[in-house]
């Protein structure tokens, strides 16, 4: 009888394991995913670096996070970048640990402490990362790859957003059997008001019969916006009806504005600054093509969700090969991938799309179909569930 009772308890634990899920913060686009998991799993979320993300992304998250009222979560402060409260949590009551980061040295220290504790307690450790193998030969990059190899080979499962990220871990001799794709998803949704905002923008900027190139993101070196402006200068020479919208703020804004003036295209380049997310749909709707010209610095553009958003709104997408989401772009089908910093290649890609309305429409349709098929919160949850099933065996 006692044996049967123990077996029943073990079976119930496997069916509904207690999950400790550690993540930096609850960004707006992650909240639907966290809410879906909380409805399906016995999960406790711990957010361990809200302060840093508030600074980086100009968010205003605190210990009470709007939109997660029915979710079991806590926010832990960190000291010198390390959340000792989160490390303490790994000593608590759970069956599976999810987390891990090496974005900063403090992240590395905290993750190694958590990894050691979880392994000593013989609990499964699921790693969630967005790394891919950008070509930077530096001491820091070499150390990151060594850490990624060590953790990748010793954790029980790995969650990644796409095939490009999966190949990175496989190249480090990690078994592909324990790597699961959990695609990144944007929470943006089409609203009736988006069409009104689109019409207002068309009127405000006199966009009738204009071809709009759109960039959305931070204005920092990593994003390579200067290369877009230079490529657009070539485009403007050939297409008098082309205009460029640059949505976002950042340290490089003044430099980029000066570049547009120096190239004598200041009247065709519109710097909007940061805009409210509620208005963003209108900007995607006025666009004929979306461009993300990121470059490789000491780190890379891991998995920018603006690509998802532009595709959701049915737009052709052009990105450099220094973007982690190139696996979402099928050359000639829903956009183009060009070599980073290659101004001529970027110009040719933009010119090809903007000169062919039929191609532009077809690419936009293909973008929408791909998002609807493979990049929904259901896809994201399914990837997580596959990893859970794997570690539960």
N, C-alpha and C positions, 0 to 999 in steps of 0.2 A: 504493500500500500504506500509506504514512504517513498519507494522507488518511483511509483507511478506519479505521485504528487510532484517529485522533483522534476520528472520528465515534462509534466504539464507546465510547470513554472518556466522551464528552459524554453519550451516551445512558444509560450506567450511572449517571452523576452525577445526571441528572434523575430516574431511577427510585429512587435511594436517596441523596438529598442529605444532607449533613452539617448537622445543625441545632444551633445554639447557642440554648438556651432559658433565658432569665433570668426568675426569679420571686423574690418576696420570701422565701418559706419553703415548707416541705413540710407544710402542715396535714394532719391525719389524713384529711380528706375528699378531698384532692387525690392522695394516694398511689396509689390504684388507677388513676387517670388517668395519672399519670406512669409507672407500671409498664406499663400497656397501650401507651403511646407508645414506651417503650424496647424493647418486643418487636416493634413494627411499623416503627420508624424508627431511623435512625442519629443518635441525639440525645444531646447532653450537656446536663445541667441545671446551672445555676449559681444557688444560693440566696444572695441578697445582703443580706437584712435579717432574719435569724433572731432577732437580739437584740430587736428592737422587737416582734415578734410574741410572743415568750416573755413579755414584760412585759404586753402588751395582753390576751392570751388565756390567760395562766397556763399556757403550755406549757413543755416542758423539752427543746427540740431543741438539738442540738449539731452538731459536725462529723460525727458518726456518727449517721445518722438511721435508727431502727428501721423495718423494713418496706421499705427501699429497697436492700437488700444487693446485688441483682443489677442495679441501675440505675447508669448512668454519671453521677455528680453530684459537685459540690464545693460547699462552703460558704465564702463569702468574708466576711471581717470588713469593717465599714465604720467610717469615721472622720468624725465630725461628720455622720453620716447618709449619707455617700457611700462606695460600695464601689469603690475604685480597682482592686482585683483583678479585679472584673467588667469594668470599662472596659478593662483590659489584655487580657482574654479576647477582646474584639471585634477585636483585632489578630491573633488566631490563625487556625486552619484550620477553616473552616466554609463552607457554601454559603447558608444561610438563617438570619437572626436573628429570634428571637421574644422579645418582652418589651415594656418601656415602662411608666412610671408617672409620675404627678404628684400623688401623695397628700401629699407634703411638698415644701418648697422644695428640699431635698437630692435628692429623687427627680427633680425637674425638671432639676436640674443634671446628674445622672448620665445621665438619659435623653437629654438633648440631646447630651452627649459621645458616647454610644453611637450615636445617630442619625447624627451627622456622620461618625463613623468608618465605620459600615456603608455609608453612601451614597457616601463617597469611594472605598470599595473596591468599589462597584457590586454590593453584595449585596442581595437582597430583605429588607425589614424588615416583619415581621408584628406589628402592635400588638394587645395583649390588654387590653381595658378593660371596666369595668362602669358607666361613667357614664351618667346619663340626665338629662333637662332639668328638674331641680327648680327651682321658682320662687324663687330668691334673688337679689336685686339688690345685690350687694356688689362691692367692688373685687377681692377674691380670686376670686370666682366669675367675674367678667368676664375676668380674666386666665387662669383655667383654660379657659374656653370659647375664648379666642383661641389658646391652646396646643393645645387639642384640635382646633380647625379646621386649624391649621398642620400638625400631625403627621398628622391624619386625611387630609388632601388629598395629603400627600407620602409616606406609607408605601405599601407595595405591597398590603397586605391588613389587615383589621381583624377581630378575633374579639370577639364580644359574647355575653352570656348569653341575651338575649331580644329580642323585637320592640320593647319600650320603649327599650332601649339603642340598637338599630339606628336608630330614628327620631331619636334625639338627634344621631347623626353625620350622618344625611341632612339634618337641619335646618341643619347647618354646611356644606352644599354638598359633602359627600363623596358620591361615586358609590355607590349601593346595590349595584352589581355587585361591589364589592370588600369588602363587609361580609358576614361569615358568622356565623351563629348557632351557638355552641358552648355548649349549656346547662350551667348549674351542676348538679352532682349531689352528693347526700349519700351517704356510705359506710355509713349506718345500715342494719342488717338485722334482720329479725324473728327472735327466738330463742325457744326453748321457755321459757327462764328469764324472758322478759318477762311471760308470763302468770302465773307464780308471783309476780313482783314486783308485778304488777297486783293480784292477790288480797291480797297482804300490805298494799298501800296501802289497799285498800278496807276491810280489817279495822282497820288502824291508825287511819284517819281516820273510821271509821264512815260509809262512803260509800254504804251500801245505800239505794237509792231517791233518791240525790242526783244533781243535774245539775252536772257539773264543767266550768268554764271554765278553760282552761290558757293560760299565757304561759310561754315559755322564751326566755331571752336575758339580756344584760347589763342591769343596772339603772342606766342613764345617761339623761341628758336626751333624747337622740335617740330612745329607744325609746318615749317617751310613756306610760309605765305609769301615771302619775298619772291620765290621762284614762280608762284602763281601770278603775281603782279607782272613780272617780266614776261611770262608766256602770254598773259593777257594783252600786253603791249603789242606783241606780234599779231594777235588775233584782231585787235582794234584797227590795225593798219589795213587788214583785209575785209573786216566786217564792221562797217560803220554803225550797225544797229546793235552791237554787243555792249553790254554793261556788266559790271562786276559788283556783287554785294558781299561785303566782309562783315560777318556778324560775330561779335565777341570783343573782349578786352584783354589786355596783357601788356607786359613790359616792352614789347616790340611795336606797340601801336604807333607812336610818334615816328619811329624810324620807317615804318611801312607807309605812313601818310606822306612822309617826305619823298620816299621812292616814287610814289604815284605822281607827285608834283614834278620831280626831276624828269620822269618819263613823259610828262605832259599829257597824262591821262586822268588828271584829278577830277575832271567833270564826268568821267565814265566809271569811276570807282567810288562806291558808297560805303563808308565806314559807319555802321549803325551803333556800335558799342554793344553792351549787354542788353538783351531784351527779355522780357518776361516770357516764361515757357508757354504761357497761354497764347502768346502772339506768334510763336515760332512756326506754327503750321502755315500761317499766311506767307511766310518767307519761302518755305519749301514749295508752296503752290505756285509762286511766281517764277520759280527757277525752271530753266530748260535743261540744265545739267548741274550736278553737284560735284565739287572738286575737293579732295583732301590731299595736299601735296607734301605730306610729312617727310622729314629727313631723319637720318640716323645721327644721334649725338652719342653721349655715353650711355644712353638708354634709348628705347624705341617706343613708338606709338602702339601699345599692346593690343587693344581691341576697342577702338573708338566707336561709340554707339551712334554717332552722327551718320555713319554709313547705313546702319539699320533704319534710321529715321528718314533719310532721303529716299531709300528704297521703299519704305512703307508708303510714302507719298507718291510713289510711281515715277521716280526720276532715274535717268541714267547716272551712273556714278563713275568718276575717274579718280583713282588713287595712285600714289606712288607705291613702289614695292617695299617701302620702309614702313608699311602699315600692316598690323597684324590681321586685318580683315580681308586681305587680298583673296582668300579662299571664297569669299562671297561674290567676287567679281568674275564673270565669265567673259573673257575678251571677245568683243564683237557681239555679245548677246545682251548684256545689261550694262555694259560700260567698258572701260579699259584700265589696265594697270601699266604704268610707265616707269622707267628707271628713275630713282630719286635724283633730283637736281637736274634732270634732263629737260631743259626749257623747250627745246624744239619738239621733243616727243609729247610733252604736255600740250603745247600749242596744236600739234597735228591732231591729237585726240579730241580736243575741244572743237576744232574747226570741222572735223569729220562729222561729229554729232550735230552741231548747230547748222550745218549746211544740208542736212538730210532730215526733214521733218518725219518721214516715214520711219527711218532708223531710230530717231529720237523716241517716237511713240512706242515702237516695238520694244526698245530697251526698257522704257519705263514700265511697260506691262510685265516684262520678264522680272524686273526688280520686285514688283508687287507680289507676283506669284511665288517667288522664292521666299519672301518674308512670310507669307501666309502658310506656306508648306513647312518651313524648317526653323523659323525664328519667332516662336510664340512662347508664352510662359508654360504652356503645356509641354512643349519640347524640352524646356529647361528643367521642369520637374521630372520628366521621364528620364533624363540623363542622370539626375540625382538618384532616382529610385533604382536605376541599373547599378550604380555604384554601391548603394546600400545592399542590394541583393547579392552582389559579388562578395562583399566583406562578410555577409551573413552566412555564407556557405561554409 
